[in-house]
Amino acid sequence: MLVVRQLMNSFSLHQPTRLFFGDDQDEAFATASASLGKTALLLLGGGSMIRLGYADRLTKAFTAKGVKVTRFQGIEPNPQAVTINKAAAQAKADGVDFIIALGGGSVMDAAKGIAILLHEKADDIWPYCLGESKGGQYSGAAPVVCIPTTAATASEITMFAVISHAADKGKSVLAADCIKPHVSWLNPAFTTTVNATTTADGGADILSHVLEDYLTGGNASPLADMHSEAVMRTVIETLPKALADLTNVDHRAQLLWASNLALNGYHLAGRTGGAFPMHAMEHALSGWMPDLAHGRGLASIFPAYFRWLHQEGRSHERLARLGRILFGVMESDDSIAALRFIERFSGWLRDNGLLQSLASLGFNTADYPAIAAYSARVYGENGAISAAGPLNAAGIVAIYEATAHNA
């Protein structure tokens, strides 16, 4: 099949985060961060960072640079607005200048929400999220520095934060350059204690970040394609090794760097796109069920969404290219090659414990219309999200229902 390549699109890219990588970067990271203020809030999740000694290690490094460190522990997975509000109130009382996020994507996202509340002198983050009454109406944020302890979200370098609201059964985003972290430290050693389930969920999350724009952003940027393909190949080859040897620092390093490269902006440069339909569908799911890990929800959607694209006659060439590059598919017909990719990728998900239906995760099919309606309302326009064309609530329901074939 003859494929006509589009002309490369114009783009603007600003990546201000200073990165440190490796286990020996304590002093350099603290030195680079100390200029942001004299008092910092060390933000933590459920307590493992304290038990493992990482929190004390960070506190020591910052104290040596003259920074007073206070702590807030208790940021939950899919961080809740009410918890972010509580942490921000403490930060205000403590006179905090900047926030140190030590944890997974939830902790880093919560730090960004706290940073906005500090700057705006506000008490509730939820109204500032997409689709809510003050969506995007903030003018800045206190500085944030990050130390990710999972390879998954790349929140340590992005302009995004995802916030949940249990009372509304909602999950929405903050998105602005002002919440990009100033400094981040990627230490693979900090990720070696993450269990197999969370490690696999993180791998699915990394893949989703490059798959989104790769499938719907056109073929105008061959370099962006190769960048994305390299990230996907790294995850596909490395995740099984990491699951077989959870404490292997090199495998963890490969995944952690892949996570960062998957969402640092270069994967999108020169393309159209940026709608992130899989994320729109999954955010609605984990907003409805806050205990659902984001990567686990995405993994459930992958095959059903790919099949939906195929049935709609969308992205055949892109799916086929992935089959040929990632799994050695030989068929010359793009439609057939696309189906082979879906089959082999589904097999890879199964082999790595990532293939399951939404029903097996505890969802009731009767709730799908309400969940889909939220996705279309918050993340879409005119009743539909963008997926190489419109994807309305009925289509989202069909994708949710089709996850039954994963079981």
Buried (B, 14 or more C-beta within 10 A) or exposed (E): EEEEEBEBBEEEEEEEBBBBBEEEBBEBBBBBBBEBBEBBBBBBBBEBBBEBEBBEBBBEBBEEBEBBBBBBBBBBBBBBBBBBBBBBBBBBEBEBBBBBBBBBBBBBBBBBBBBBBBBBEBEBBBEBBBBBEBBEEBEEBBBBBBBBBBBBBBBBBBBBBBBBBBEEBBBBBBBBEBBBBBBBBBBBBBBBBBEEBBBBBBBBBBBBBBBBBBBBBBBBBEEBBEBBBBBBEBBBEBBBEBBEEBEBBEBBBBBBBBBBBBBBBBBBBBBBBEBBBBBBBBBBBBBBBBEBBBBBBBBBBBBBBBBBBBEBEBBBBBBBBBBBBBBEBEBEEBBBBBBBBBEBBBEBBEEBBBBBBBBEBEBEEEBBBBBBBBBBBBBBEEEBBBBBEBBBBEBBBBBBBBBEEBE
